[in-house]
């Protein structure tokens, strides 16, 4: 599923970035560009990122 239409970034790419250690929407944007053009996909990127970063923070705590 395409998440960022401006840069044709799909959810698989974002999940791969999360799996490889990306910890924020900003970091995902830096690595693949999602959310860095019109910004309309930022909330969708955040929804993909939050459960995973919460799990990582819980595991570390
Ligand atoms: S849809 Fe992602 S920046 Fe525009």
Backbone and ligand atoms as CSV (ligand in chain L), in Angstrom:
chain,resi,resn,atom,element,x,y,z
A,1,UNK,N,N,0.846,-1.174,0.000
A,1,UNK,CA,C,0.000,0.000,0.000
A,1,UNK,C,C,0.893,1.240,0.000
A,2,UNK,N,N,0.595,2.151,-0.918
A,2,UNK,CA,C,1.363,3.391,-0.980
A,2,UNK,C,C,0.955,4.295,0.177
A,3,UNK,N,N,1.931,4.732,0.925
A,3,UNK,CA,C,1.686,5.640,2.051
A,3,UNK,C,C,1.953,7.084,1.631
A,4,UNK,N,N,3.089,7.289,1.017
A,4,UNK,CA,C,3.470,8.629,0.569
A,4,UNK,C,C,3.359,8.687,-0.952
A,5,UNK,N,N,2.355,9.395,-1.413
A,5,UNK,CA,C,2.120,9.471,-2.854
A,5,UNK,C,C,3.093,10.434,-3.530
A,6,UNK,N,N,3.579,11.412,-2.812
A,6,UNK,CA,C,4.534,12.353,-3.414
A,6,UNK,C,C,5.808,11.646,-3.853
A,7,UNK,N,N,6.277,10.701,-3.032
A,7,UNK,CA,C,7.557,10.052,-3.319
A,7,UNK,C,C,7.407,8.549,-3.519
A,8,UNK,N,N,6.163,8.077,-3.675
A,8,UNK,CA,C,5.875,6.668,-3.951
A,8,UNK,C,C,6.548,5.733,-2.935
A,9,UNK,N,N,6.343,6.037,-1.660
A,9,UNK,CA,C,6.889,5.204,-0.589
A,9,UNK,C,C,5.755,4.338,-0.052
A,10,UNK,N,N,5.982,3.032,-0.009
A,10,UNK,CA,C,4.916,2.154,0.484
A,10,UNK,C,C,5.165,1.725,1.929
A,11,UNK,N,N,4.164,1.076,2.510
A,11,UNK,CA,C,4.255,0.680,3.919
A,11,UNK,C,C,5.370,-0.328,4.161
A,12,UNK,N,N,5.680,-1.156,3.170
A,12,UNK,CA,C,6.775,-2.127,3.330
A,12,UNK,C,C,8.107,-1.419,3.551
A,13,UNK,N,N,8.330,-0.366,2.797
A,13,UNK,CA,C,9.574,0.397,2.954
A,13,UNK,C,C,9.643,1.000,4.346
A,14,UNK,N,N,8.540,1.546,4.824
A,14,UNK,CA,C,8.530,2.160,6.156
A,14,UNK,C,C,8.739,1.099,7.232
A,15,UNK,N,N,8.108,-0.044,7.071
A,15,UNK,CA,C,8.302,-1.127,8.061
A,15,UNK,C,C,9.756,-1.616,8.062
A,16,UNK,N,N,10.366,-1.680,6.891
A,16,UNK,CA,C,11.785,-2.073,6.822
A,16,UNK,C,C,12.661,-1.061,7.560
A,17,UNK,N,N,12.360,0.223,7.398
A,17,UNK,CA,C,13.133,1.254,8.100
A,17,UNK,C,C,12.948,1.131,9.610
A,18,UNK,N,N,11.722,0.856,10.029
A,18,UNK,CA,C,11.466,0.672,11.468
A,18,UNK,C,C,12.241,-0.544,11.979
A,19,UNK,N,N,12.229,-1.619,11.192
A,19,UNK,CA,C,12.952,-2.834,11.596
A,19,UNK,C,C,14.456,-2.595,11.663
A,20,UNK,N,N,14.943,-1.667,10.835
A,20,UNK,CA,C,16.386,-1.409,10.818
A,20,UNK,C,C,16.789,-0.310,11.796
A,21,UNK,N,N,15.837,0.149,12.624
A,21,UNK,CA,C,16.220,1.052,13.707
A,21,UNK,C,C,15.696,2.460,13.658
A,22,UNK,N,N,14.917,2.826,12.638
A,22,UNK,CA,C,14.344,4.174,12.615
A,22,UNK,C,C,13.387,4.320,13.787
A,23,UNK,N,N,13.514,5.414,14.537
A,23,UNK,CA,C,12.732,5.566,15.766
A,23,UNK,C,C,11.743,6.721,15.744
A,24,UNK,N,N,11.664,7.442,14.627
A,24,UNK,CA,C,10.739,8.574,14.607
A,24,UNK,C,C,10.262,8.835,13.185
A,25,UNK,N,N,9.177,9.584,13.094
A,25,UNK,CA,C,8.655,9.989,11.796
A,25,UNK,C,C,9.706,10.823,11.066
A,26,UNK,N,N,10.415,11.650,11.826
A,26,UNK,CA,C,11.445,12.494,11.218
A,26,UNK,C,C,12.569,11.645,10.625
A,27,UNK,N,N,12.960,10.605,11.340
A,27,UNK,CA,C,14.040,9.753,10.852
A,27,UNK,C,C,13.586,8.990,9.608
A,28,UNK,N,N,12.345,8.549,9.593
A,28,UNK,CA,C,11.815,7.875,8.409
A,28,UNK,C,C,11.840,8.834,7.226
A,29,UNK,N,N,11.446,10.077,7.468
A,29,UNK,CA,C,11.470,11.085,6.411
A,29,UNK,C,C,12.875,11.328,5.885
A,30,UNK,N,N,13.830,11.358,6.789
A,30,UNK,CA,C,15.216,11.577,6.377
A,30,UNK,C,C,15.709,10.421,5.507
A,31,UNK,N,N,15.311,9.216,5.871
A,31,UNK,CA,C,15.830,8.040,5.159
A,31,UNK,C,C,15.153,7.765,3.820
A,32,UNK,N,N,13.828,8.015,3.749
A,32,UNK,CA,C,13.145,7.661,2.492
A,32,UNK,C,C,12.375,8.834,1.882
A,33,UNK,N,N,12.254,9.918,2.609
A,33,UNK,CA,C,11.564,11.091,2.079
A,33,UNK,C,C,10.091,11.173,2.426
A,34,UNK,N,N,9.512,10.088,2.942
A,34,UNK,CA,C,8.079,10.111,3.262
A,34,UNK,C,C,7.765,11.253,4.212
A,35,UNK,N,N,6.784,12.045,3.858
A,35,UNK,CA,C,6.352,13.150,4.704
A,35,UNK,C,C,7.117,14.437,4.498
A,36,UNK,N,N,8.066,14.448,3.593
A,36,UNK,CA,C,8.910,15.632,3.442
A,36,UNK,C,C,8.488,16.547,2.295
A,37,UNK,N,N,7.434,16.176,1.597
A,37,UNK,CA,C,6.969,17.053,0.505
A,37,UNK,C,C,5.699,17.783,0.940
A,38,UNK,N,N,4.527,17.253,0.631
A,38,UNK,CA,C,3.291,17.960,0.991
A,38,UNK,C,C,2.917,17.755,2.459
A,39,UNK,N,N,3.395,16.665,3.064
A,39,UNK,CA,C,3.138,16.408,4.476
A,39,UNK,C,C,1.830,15.688,4.776
A,40,UNK,N,N,1.032,15.417,3.767
A,40,UNK,CA,C,-0.280,14.817,4.032
A,40,UNK,C,C,-0.194,13.373,4.514
A,41,UNK,N,N,0.938,12.725,4.353
A,41,UNK,CA,C,1.084,11.332,4.780
A,41,UNK,C,C,1.697,11.199,6.173
A,42,UNK,N,N,2.079,12.292,6.792
A,42,UNK,CA,C,2.799,12.230,8.064
A,42,UNK,C,C,2.005,11.458,9.121
A,43,UNK,N,N,0.698,11.690,9.188
A,43,UNK,CA,C,-0.100,11.004,10.204
A,43,UNK,C,C,-0.128,9.501,9.945
A,44,UNK,N,N,-0.180,9.109,8.689
A,44,UNK,CA,C,-0.177,7.679,8.363
A,44,UNK,C,C,1.195,7.057,8.694
A,45,UNK,N,N,2.262,7.783,8.422
A,45,UNK,CA,C,3.601,7.303,8.796
A,45,UNK,C,C,3.681,7.160,10.312
A,46,UNK,N,N,3.133,8.132,11.020
A,46,UNK,CA,C,3.154,8.090,12.482
A,46,UNK,C,C,2.388,6.867,13.002
A,47,UNK,N,N,1.247,6.563,12.390
A,47,UNK,CA,C,0.464,5.388,12.829
A,47,UNK,C,C,1.246,4.093,12.623
A,48,UNK,N,N,2.053,4.029,11.570
A,48,UNK,CA,C,2.890,2.842,11.353
A,48,UNK,C,C,4.030,2.788,12.367
A,49,UNK,N,N,4.577,3.954,12.715
A,49,UNK,CA,C,5.771,4.002,13.550
A,49,UNK,C,C,5.478,3.862,15.032
A,50,UNK,N,N,4.380,4.416,15.500
A,50,UNK,CA,C,4.141,4.476,16.943
A,50,UNK,C,C,4.073,3.103,17.612
A,51,UNK,N,N,3.321,2.134,17.098
A,51,UNK,CA,C,3.281,0.837,17.795
A,51,UNK,C,C,4.655,0.202,17.929
A,52,UNK,N,N,5.479,0.343,16.908
A,52,UNK,CA,C,6.794,-0.279,16.944
A,52,UNK,C,C,7.731,0.442,17.907
A,53,UNK,N,N,7.723,1.765,17.901
A,53,UNK,CA,C,8.604,2.487,18.816
A,53,UNK,C,C,8.141,2.290,20.249
A,54,UNK,N,N,6.822,2.151,20.459
A,54,UNK,CA,C,6.316,1.876,21.808
A,54,UNK,C,C,6.830,0.526,22.286
A,55,UNK,N,N,6.808,-0.471,21.402
A,55,UNK,CA,C,7.293,-1.810,21.766
A,55,UNK,C,C,8.778,-1.783,22.105
A,56,UNK,N,N,9.552,-1.023,21.329
A,56,UNK,CA,C,10.996,-0.921,21.590
A,56,UNK,C,C,11.231,-0.241,22.935
A,57,UNK,N,N,10.505,0.859,23.178
A,57,UNK,CA,C,10.694,1.578,24.447
A,57,UNK,C,C,10.283,0.698,25.611
A,58,UNK,N,N,9.235,-0.079,25.458
A,58,UNK,CA,C,8.786,-0.963,26.532
A,58,UNK,C,C,9.817,-2.050,26.800
A,59,UNK,N,N,10.442,-2.557,25.737
A,59,UNK,CA,C,11.432,-3.613,25.898
A,59,UNK,C,C,12.680,-3.101,26.591
A,60,UNK,N,N,13.017,-1.832,26.346
A,60,UNK,CA,C,14.218,-1.227,26.922
A,60,UNK,C,C,13.975,-0.838,28.378
A,61,UNK,N,N,12.757,-0.404,28.685
A,61,UNK,CA,C,12.439,0.083,30.035
A,61,UNK,C,C,12.474,-1.021,31.073
L,1,LIG,S1,S,2.104,12.272,0.374
L,1,LIG,FE1,FE,3.901,12.075,1.555
L,1,LIG,S2,S,4.812,14.024,1.451
L,1,LIG,FE2,FE,3.089,14.187,0.159
